[in-house]
Every structure is written in C-alpha cells, then in structure tokens.
Amino acid sequence: MRGIDGEQVLLRLILSESRRFDHKAMFMRIVQVLREEGMAGATAVKGIAGFGHDRHVHTDTIEVLAQGLPIVVEVVDTQAHIDRVLPKLEALMEGGVMTIERAHVIRYTKS
C-alpha cells in the first residue's frame, strides 16, 4: 500500500447513475480505471436527490424519477497522479461535473 499524507488533491466526479459504458454502470468503469492507474483509492457514493443543468429534480422518493440519481466518485491522491489519470477520465465523462480541490490527508490507513 502506497501512503499519502499532508497536502494532496481531491478529484470529484458527479454523474448520473444511468450513464453506461459497454452496458455497465459508468461509475464502475471510472472506479476500475482509477484502480488500474494505481490511484491511492476511490469511493463512489449514490445520492438520494439532485438536479443538474437540465433543472429536473431526480429523487429516490418518486419512483418514476428514481432513474438518473447522482453518483459521486471521489479520489484523493498526489497532484501528479491526478494529472496523469485526468485525460482518461475526461474521455469517459460526456457530461456531469469534475472538480479538483486541495485536501489535507490526516489519516490514510487500512480499514
């Protein structure tokens, strides 16, 4: 396990759970790419409600609108690792949101 601590970079990707890549969930393809590229780790979280540029609210409380709920994929790593994987992720993302911000890693250990 490669260690990371101190000042790092948080890359956050927000996309619709309905997005697909080769008939599989796009967020799983993103997580797979991050793993293949040797990133320190990644987490995908499903949102219970959200809206985007189209202004339509997607929520899990209305069954007919439950499609397209937001998925957030986050990865914290060094600037160099993020910069290296970013072009591959940008090629996969045909919409959604990608952000980068500073992150101060306090603890990165085996859970």
Order of alpha helices (4+ residues) and beta strands (2+ residues): beta-beta-beta-alpha-beta-beta-beta-beta-alpha-beta
